């Protein structure tokens, strides 16, 4: 691969202001930063090698409170699909905000957005809007139970479908036994295990929920085996089970018609959020006509769920994704980036494993003795130099990323591998 070396020197950042701000935050916000983004969750190792707070963002970059500039491959954990502050999306949102936003009645722009998505998503006949991905996965489970009058739900081991109690484990703080008593678990890509489970619980299972491919944390991502989804679809039909695809993370990055379409099958219910409106807060559960009455029977809403501005932003986002053929662009950019990262690692004697899909790839340095620690240190060295990645989550490509950004990223990754090699001279 031919990489054009930048004339800009690579400097190591410091995060003094970020650390001071985090100390302030801990006094008034539990944990300082809530949820999995917080350094108390083990996301930032070493602790002082990562920024804690941003100040502004544009395109494929953000700047932290210390003024450090980062090429961002986390993309707000997915919502940034076109680029931060994309001008077309921002203009649509601003125009709508001047007219109306949260009103006593929903704006008709909600209908426009629903019509657009129903036309676009191959498996869907209707759209129900909410705010978070977890809103849609929860509603999907409720819909399946309302339609089937059954309780049990099949999960793929290693799953993440949000933070509601039904998605958790029994030993998690605040989770009651009743909330997870009907959860059943099988390994990914294991059709015999699924057949055995469905037979053992015949007539008891309301739904099977899964991401379109396994993109969990702390493990290599894994695509479906040939024919896997087609067999799952047939088994769900045989047993009267609602098939739910959680497309919150991958949605619109592989296929604008939905990731089920990409893998050649149709979901009964499909959940979207992150890439729906380029960061404006809206999510959507979409589904088949056969489930329309069931979802309509459920009282499910929130104070800001009818907000018109995100609907307008969503229309502009999806229109632009079509215009630029986003899935093709993401694949091309992702392939160039990951090939360059692998080559950079090899130059220093490291095997960098890339898994998943180019649009949302997962990285792992292969060394059985010190793999996780070594990988975390390499990630920290990249972040210190201006490439924002993480050590145990998949990464995202966005449309504002340029080939120059990718070349700069590979250059920084190369230097980061060198820094780690000096620390681990004997590592495989």
N, C-alpha and C positions, 0 to 999 in steps of 0.2 A: 504494500500500500504506500502510495506517495503522499507524505504529509508535509505541508508547507510550514516550516518552523516560524514562529512569531518572533519579531524583533523586540517585543515587550518582555522585560525580565520577569521571571517568576519569583514573587516575594511570598514570604510566610506571614500570614495575618496574626494579629493578636486580637483578643476579644474582651478587653478590659471593661468597656461600657456594657456589653452584654452580660457579663458576670455580675457587675454592679446592679444592673436592672433586675436580674434574676433574684439577687438577694432581697431587693425591695419587693419583688412579686411574691416571694415566699411569706412575707408578712401579711399579705392581704388576699392571696389566692391559694387555696389548698394545693400543695405540691409545687407551687410556683407557676407551672404550666400544666393545665389539666390533661388527663388522658395519656395516650401512647406517645404523644409528641414530647412529653416532659422528660428531662434527663433522669428523673428518678426511675423511669421505666427501663433504664439501661440502653437508651438510644444513643447517648453521647459518651463514648468511651475512646480515649480519655476525656474526662468531664470538661477540662479547660481547652480542648481542641476544637470546640464547636460553638458557633454563634447561638444565642438563645432567642433573640428578638430581631425582627426585620424593621426597616424604616420605610422602604419604598420598593416597587417592583415595576418592571417594564419588559415586555417581550419574553425572552427566555432567561431573564436575569432578575435577581433581587439584590438589594443592598441592606446590610445589617445596621444596627445602631452605632457601630464603630465606623461605618462608611465603607466596609469591605464589600467588594463586588463578587457575586457568585453566578456561574452558569448553573442553572437549577434543573436537575434531573428528577426531583421529587414532585415538581409542578403542583405544590399545595396538596400533595398526596393524591393527585389525579385531576382536580378540576381545571387546572390551566392546560387547555388543549390547543388553543389557538395562539396563546401568548398573553402574558399579563397586560391588562389595559388595552386589549385589541381595539383598534379605533372603530371598526364596524359594529362590534357588540356594544361598546361604550356609547356610541351614537344612538343606537336603538334603545338602550336603556334610558339614556337621558331624555330622548324624545317622549318615551312613555311616561317617565316620571313627571314631566311637565303637564301631562293630561290627567293621570290618576295612577294610584298605586293600591294601597289598602283602603277599600271602600266597603260600605255596607252590603253591596252586591258585587259579585265577581265581574271583572271586565270581560268583554267579549273577546279580548286577545287570548284568553284562556282557551276558547273554542278554536281559534286560529291555530294555536300551538298544538292542541290535541289532534286536529285534522291533519296537520303536517306530519306528526309523529306516527299516526295510524297509517298514513300513506307510505311512510318510510320504513317502518319496522315490519318485517315480513310476517311475523307470527301473530301480530296484534290487531284486534278489532276495536279496542277502546284504550283510553289513557286516564289514569287517576293520579292527580298531582299532590305531592307533599313537599317536605323540605330536605330530609336526610335520607341516605341510603337505608338506614335502619328502619325508617318509617315504612319504606316500601317492602322490605323483607318481612316485617311484622304483619303488615296488611296482607301480604301474600299467604302467610301461614293461616291467618284468620279466615281468609277467603276460602282456602282449601278445606279447612275444618267446617266452615259453614256449608260448603257445597257437598261434602261427603258425609258429614255427621260422624266423623272419626277423629281420633285424638293424636295418634302417633305420627312422628315425622322422621324421615331418614336423612341423616347427615353424612357427608364424606369426612373422614378423620383428617384433622388439620384445617378444618373449615374456619372461616370468619364471615359472619353475616350481620355484624353490628354488635351493639352492647346491651340490648334488651335482655332481661333475665332468661328468656327461653333460649338464647344463643350461648349461654354460659355453661360452666361446669358446676357440679354440686359443691365443690370445695371453694368456689369463688365467694368472697365476702358479699353478704346481702342476698345471695341466691338461695331460694327455698327448694326443698326436695320436690314439691309439687310442680314447680316451674320447669323442671327438666326431667320429670319422671317418664314422660312419653317420648323422649329422644332416643333414637336408635342410630348406631354408627357402623359404617363399613369403610374399608380402604378404597382409595381412588383406583379406578381402572380394573376393579375386581368384580367381574360379572358373576362368577360362581357365588361369591359372598352375597351379592345382591339377591340372586335367585333364592338362595337359602333363607335369607332374612325375610323376603316377601312371602315365602311359603310358610315360615314359622309364625308370621303375624297376618295371615290372610284375613282380609276384611277389617283390619284394624288401622291401616295406615292411610292418613289423609294426603300426605305430600312427601315428595323427595325434593330437597333443595340443594343446589350445588352451583359453584362457579363454572364457567364454560371450560376452563382447564384449571389444574391445581396451581394456584399462585399464592400459596401460603407463605408465612414467614419462617426464617431459619431453616429452609430446605430448598433444594433445587426445584424449580417449577417444572411441571410435567404436563405434556399435552395429552389429549385423549387417545387411546389406542384406536387403531383402525376399526371402524364399526361400533365403537363403544357406545356413542350417543344414540345411534340407531337402535341398538339392542335395549338400552335403558328406556327409550321411548316406547318400544314394543312391550316391555315388561310393565311399565306404568299403565299402558292401555289395558293390558291383560288383567291387572289387579285393580283397575279403577282409581289410580293414584294420580294426583295433580303434580305435574312436573314443573318445578320452579327453577328458573335460571337467574342466579344473582349476577347480573351484568353491571353492577355498580362500578367496579374497578375497570373492567375491560371494555365496557360498552362504547361503541362508536370508534374505537381505536383499531379494531380488526375489520369491522364491516359496519357500514352505516345502517344496514338493515337488521343489525343485532348479531351478537356472537353465536347464537344458535344457528342463524342462517349461515354464518361462516363455517361452522362445523357440520352443516348439512342435515339439520333436524329442526323441529318446531317445539318450542316450549308452550306450556299452557299459560304460564304467567312469567313475565320477565321484568326484572327490576333495574332501573337506570337512575343514575345520579351524577357522578363526578364530572363527566364530560358533556353533560346535557346543556349547560348554559355558560360555559367558560368562567365558572366561579360564582355566578349569581345563584342564590340559594333556592334551588328547585330540584325535586326528584319526581320520578314517575313510575308507577306500577302499570304495566300494560298487559293485556290478556285477551283470551279467546271469548267469543260470543257466549260459549257454553257457561262461562263463569260471570257473565254480566250481572245476572240477578243476585248471585251470591255476594259479590262485592257491593252491590247497591243496597243490600240489606244491612250492611255494617255501618254504624255511626262512627266515623273516623275523621277527625279534622283537627285544625290548630289555628291559633290566632292569626298567623301570617300566611297560611297556605294558599289564599286566593290573591296574594300580592301579584300585581300585574307586571311590574318591572322585570322580574326574572322570566316571565313568559315571553316578553318582547326580546329579552337577551337570548333566550333559548332559540327563538325563531331565527335570529340573526346568526347564532352559532351554528345551527344545523344547516342553514343555507350556505354559509361559508365553507363548512366541512365538505359539502357536496361540490362546491365550485373548485376547490383545490384538490379533490380526490384524496382526502386526508389519509385513509388507510394505506394507500400506495406510498404517499410521502413518508409516513411514519415508518413503514417497512424499510424504505431505502435509507433514510437517515439512521435508523436503528442498526441496520446491517453494517453500515460504514463505521458507526461508533463502536459497536461491540467487536468487530474484526480488528479495529485499531487498538482497543484495550487489550485484547488477547495477545496481539503482537507486542505491545509494550511490556506486558508481563513476561512473555517469552524472552525478550531481550535481557531480562534480569534473572532468568532461570526459574520463573514462576509459571505455573499452569493456572490460568484464570478460566474458570468454568462459567459459561453463559448458558442460561436456560430460559424457558418460556418462549415468548415471541419478541421480535425486534422492537415492536411498539411499546412493550412494557416488560423489559428484560430483568432477569435476576442474575447477580454476580456472586461468585464464591471462589476464593483462592484454594486450590486443592493441595492440602498438606495434612496428612492424617494426624500429625503430632500437635501442631499449633494452628490448625486451620482457622478457627474462629477468632482467636486472639490476633493472629497475623493479619487476617482480613480486616478486622476492626482497626488495626493500626494503619493499614494501607488506606482505608477510607478516611481516617482522620488526617493523614498526610495530604490526601486530595482536597479535603475541605479546607485545610490550612492554606492551600494555594489557590482556592477560588473555584473548585468544582464541588457542588453540593450534591452528594450521594449519601446513602445510608448503608448500614452493614447487614441488615436482615429483612429487607423489604424489597419488592420489585421496584423498578424505576420506570419513568415515563418520558416519552418523546412528545414534544409539542411543535406546532407548526411554525413558531417563530425561530426555532433553532436553525442555524446556518451551518454550511460546511466549514466555515472559518471557526465557528464555535466548537465543532466536533474536533477539528485539528488542534485547537488550543486545549481542549479537554484531554486528548491523547498525549499531548506534550506534557501537561501537568501530571497525568497518570504515570507517564514514564519516569518523571523525576520522583514521584511518590514511591514507585516500586524500588527505585534506587535507594531511597532513604530507608525503606524497610529491609532491603537486602543487607545494608550495613549492620542492622540490628540482629538479623537472623542469617548469618553467613552459611550455615549448614542446612537451612530449610530446603525441602525438595522443590 
